[in-house]
């Protein structure tokens, strides 16, 4: 597997876990363990970045700017991966917390 393919997924997983941990800490009523927060954040991070990428995609970018942006770490550290990953991880972890909290009642 090429590093240019793997690095954005790693960024999405890490930011998703960060978003999931933030929501898990904010929602004390759900009383979630670490494993649901980590898994929800990681899966939500990849999914959120994919959804945000499909919503933001399709814009006209010059070939020179695209070549410069896709070299190295610059292609992985973009709005889609960071914001989509953190947002998706937070949303999915919040949904998991609500479901787990409702199941305990």
PLY file of the C-alpha trace (Angstrom):
ply
format ascii 1.0
element vertex 105
property float x
property float y
property float z
element edge 104
property int vertex1
property int vertex2
end_header
0.00 0.00 0.00
1.29 3.41 -0.97
2.06 5.89 1.83
0.11 8.62 -0.02
-2.97 6.43 0.34
-2.37 5.33 3.92
-1.42 8.68 5.49
-4.82 10.41 5.00
-6.58 7.41 6.57
-4.24 7.55 9.57
-4.95 11.29 9.97
-8.71 10.62 9.75
-8.52 7.88 12.39
-6.44 10.00 14.79
-8.65 13.08 14.46
-11.74 10.89 14.76
-10.46 9.43 18.01
-9.76 12.94 19.30
-13.29 14.04 18.40
-14.76 10.92 19.98
-12.80 11.42 23.19
-13.93 15.05 23.38
-17.59 14.13 23.05
-17.19 11.20 25.44
-15.72 13.53 28.05
-18.46 16.12 27.49
-21.32 13.64 27.77
-20.93 12.23 31.24
-24.46 10.77 31.32
-23.61 8.12 28.73
-20.87 6.62 30.95
-19.10 5.05 27.98
-15.95 3.01 28.32
-12.79 3.77 26.36
-13.32 1.08 23.71
-16.64 2.44 22.37
-15.21 5.97 22.32
-12.09 4.87 20.43
-13.92 2.64 17.95
-16.74 5.13 17.40
-14.24 7.94 16.92
-12.05 5.99 14.49
-14.92 4.70 12.35
-16.70 8.04 12.46
-13.48 9.84 11.54
-13.00 7.88 8.34
-16.70 8.08 7.47
-16.97 11.78 8.27
-13.94 12.62 6.15
-15.37 10.59 3.26
-18.71 12.39 3.50
-17.10 15.82 3.76
-14.82 14.97 0.84
-17.79 14.05 -1.33
-19.57 17.27 -0.36
-16.52 19.47 -1.00
-15.22 17.54 -4.02
-15.65 18.48 -7.62
-14.13 21.93 -7.41
-11.90 23.24 -10.18
-8.25 23.07 -9.11
-5.34 23.92 -11.35
-3.04 20.97 -12.15
0.02 22.80 -10.79
-1.67 23.48 -7.45
-2.87 19.88 -7.23
0.63 18.53 -7.88
2.10 20.79 -5.20
-0.60 19.89 -2.67
-0.34 16.14 -3.16
3.37 15.89 -2.44
4.26 14.67 1.03
2.32 15.44 4.18
0.45 18.39 2.65
-2.12 16.17 1.00
-3.00 14.43 4.27
-3.28 17.57 6.40
-6.22 19.22 4.69
-9.68 20.41 5.73
-11.38 17.22 4.61
-9.22 14.90 6.70
-8.92 16.99 9.86
-12.36 18.58 10.21
-14.22 15.65 8.65
-12.36 13.19 10.85
-12.91 15.08 14.10
-16.51 15.93 13.27
-17.39 12.43 12.13
-15.76 10.89 15.18
-17.59 13.26 17.50
-20.96 12.68 15.83
-20.73 8.89 15.77
-19.48 8.75 19.37
-22.35 11.01 20.43
-24.83 8.73 18.70
-23.26 5.67 20.35
-23.41 7.40 23.74
-27.08 8.22 23.28
-27.91 4.65 22.24
-25.91 3.14 25.09
-27.52 5.55 27.57
-31.00 4.64 26.31
-30.24 0.94 26.57
-29.28 1.28 30.26
-32.72 2.64 31.20
0 1
1 2
2 3
3 4
4 5
5 6
6 7
7 8
8 9
9 10
10 11
11 12
12 13
13 14
14 15
15 16
16 17
17 18
18 19
19 20
20 21
21 22
22 23
23 24
24 25
25 26
26 27
27 28
28 29
29 30
30 31
31 32
32 33
33 34
34 35
35 36
36 37
37 38
38 39
39 40
40 41
41 42
42 43
43 44
44 45
45 46
46 47
47 48
48 49
49 50
50 51
51 52
52 53
53 54
54 55
55 56
56 57
57 58
58 59
59 60
60 61
61 62
62 63
63 64
64 65
65 66
66 67
67 68
68 69
69 70
70 71
71 72
72 73
73 74
74 75
75 76
76 77
77 78
78 79
79 80
80 81
81 82
82 83
83 84
84 85
85 86
86 87
87 88
88 89
89 90
90 91
91 92
92 93
93 94
94 95
95 96
96 97
97 98
98 99
99 100
100 101
101 102
102 103
103 104
